[in-house]
Amino acid sequence: MDYVSALVPPVVMAVFFGGLIVTIVKTQGGANKAKEDAAADAAITRAEAVRQATKAGGA
């Protein structure tokens, strides 16, 4: 029975870790993901516009 008591903690930790990973993956994204993506896209668009304006004005 020593082998059972030796194997229980690693098995419990493996199951817990697997559950943690599944929870993290499932909670990625969600309702705020679209808002964050839109904000990032808007920031990139503004930065590109500034870069183009600077490039056009300097040339």
N, C-alpha and C positions, 0 to 999 in steps of 0.2 A: 504493500500500500504506500510505500515511500515514493514510488514513481508517480502515483496519482497526486500526492501533495506537492511533488516537484513540478508537475505539469500544469496544475490549476492556475497559478499566478500568470504564467506567460499566455495561456489560452484566454484568460479573462482580459488581460491587457490587449491582446490582439483583437478580440471582439469589440472592446471599447474603442480602440483606435480606428477600426473599420467603421464603426458607427459615427465617430467624430468626422472622418473623411466624408462619409455620405451626407452628413448634416451640412458640412461646409460647402460641398458641391451643390446641394439642393438650394441653399440660401444665396448662392451667387446669382446676380441678376435681379430679378423681381421687378416691382413697379418703378423703382427709382433708376433702374438701368437705362431706360429710354431717356429719362431726363438728363442723366449724366452724359449719355452719348450725345444728346442734342447740345448740351453745354460745351462739350469738348469740340464738336464739329463747328459750333459758332466761334469758339476761340481760335480754331485753326483757320477758319475763313477770314476772321479779322486780321490775324497775323499775316496771312497771304496778301490781303488787300494792302496792308501797310507796307509790306515788302515790295509789292508791285508799284505802289505809289512812290516809294523811295527810289526804286530802280529807275522809274520813268522820269522822275524829277532830277535825278543826278546825271542822267545821260544826255 
